[in-house]
C-alpha cells in the first residue's frame, strides 16, 4: 500500500476516536527502517487502547498488514508497526517524558538558557 494512503488511513482512524495532538514525522531521510512515525495522545488507558485498535481495524479493512503490536496490556503507550509507518499512541505524561518528536527531528533544536538571546 502507498505510504501516503496508509498515512491518511492512520490519521483518520486516530481522529475518529478523538486522538489528540496527532503528529506525522517523515523519517525517509533519517532511517531506512520506516518512512513515517505517527504520534498521538489519548487521555486514558482505555482511549489509548481504543485508538490503537481502531488504527489496526481500519488498516486491515483497507487491505493493509499489521507487522506487530506492543504495549496493549497496560495502555500507557501502544506501538502499532505497519511496516512503512510506526504508530505511537501514548498518554500525555508518557509522551512528554519520551519526547519522540524531538528525538526524530531532522535537525535537532538547541536549548538555550532562558536568559540567553538567540544568536542570528
C-alpha positions in Angstrom: 0.0 0.0 0.0 1.2 3.5 -0.8 2.6 5.2 2.3 0.6 8.4 1.7 -2.7 6.4 1.6 -1.6 4.4 4.6 -0.9 7.7 6.5 -4.3 9.0 5.6 -6.0 5.9 6.9 -3.9 6.0 10.2 -4.6 9.7 10.8 -8.3 9.3 10.0 -8.6 6.3 12.4 -7.0 8.3 15.2 -9.3 11.3 14.5 -12.3 9.0 14.6 -11.8 8.3 18.3 -10.7 11.8 19.3 -6.9 11.2 19.3 -5.2 14.4 20.3 -2.1 16.2 19.2 -1.6 13.9 16.1 1.8 14.4 14.6 3.3 12.8 11.5 7.1 12.8 11.1 8.7 12.0 7.8 11.7 9.8 8.5 12.7 8.9 5.0 16.0 10.8 5.3 16.7 9.6 8.8 16.3 5.8 8.6 15.6 3.1 6.0 13.5 1.1 8.5 10.3 3.0 8.0 9.0 6.1 6.2 6.8 7.8 8.8 6.2 8.0 12.5 2.7 8.9 13.7 2.3 10.0 17.3 -1.0 10.7 19.0 -2.2 11.1 22.6 -5.1 9.5 24.4 -6.3 10.6 27.8 -6.7 7.2 29.5 -5.5 3.6 29.2 -8.9 2.8 27.6 -8.7 5.5 25.0 -5.0 4.7 24.1 -6.0 1.0 23.6 -9.1 2.0 21.6 -7.1 4.4 19.3 -4.5 1.7 18.6 -7.3 -0.9 18.0 -9.1 1.4 15.6 -5.8 2.0 13.6 -5.4 -1.7 13.3 -9.0 -2.3 12.2 -9.0 0.5 9.6 -5.7 -0.7 8.2 -6.9 -4.3 7.9 -10.2 -3.1 6.3 -8.1 -1.3 3.6 -6.1 -4.4 2.9 -3.0 -3.3 4.9 -0.9 -5.5 7.1 -0.1 -5.2 10.8 3.5 -6.2 11.4 3.3 -6.2 15.2 1.7 -4.5 18.2 3.4 -3.7 21.6 2.0 -2.3 24.8 -1.6 -3.2 24.6 -1.5 -4.8 28.0 -1.1 -1.7 30.1 -2.3 1.0 27.6 0.1 3.8 28.6 2.0 3.5 25.3 0.8 1.3 22.4 3.1 0.9 19.3 1.5 -0.3 16.1 4.1 -1.3 13.5 2.6 -1.1 10.0 5.9 -1.6 8.1 6.3 1.7 6.4 4.6 3.6 9.3 5.1 3.1 13.0 2.2 4.5 15.1 2.8 5.5 18.8 -0.3 6.1 20.8 0.6 7.5 24.3 -0.8 9.1 27.3 0.3 12.7 27.6 2.7 12.1 30.6 4.5 9.3 28.8 4.6 11.3 25.6 6.2 14.3 27.3 8.7 12.1 29.1 10.0 10.3 26.0 9.6 13.3 23.6 9.8 11.3 20.4 9.1 14.3 18.3 12.4 15.9 19.3 14.2 12.6 19.1 13.2 12.1 15.4 13.6 15.7 14.2 15.8 16.0 11.1 17.7 18.9 12.7 17.8 18.8 16.5 16.9 22.0 18.3 19.4 23.6 20.7 18.1 24.5 24.1 19.3 27.9 25.4 19.3 29.0 29.0 16.1 31.2 29.5 18.1 34.5 29.7 20.3 33.9 26.7 19.2 35.7 23.5 19.1 33.7 20.3 22.1 34.4 18.1 21.4 35.3 14.5 
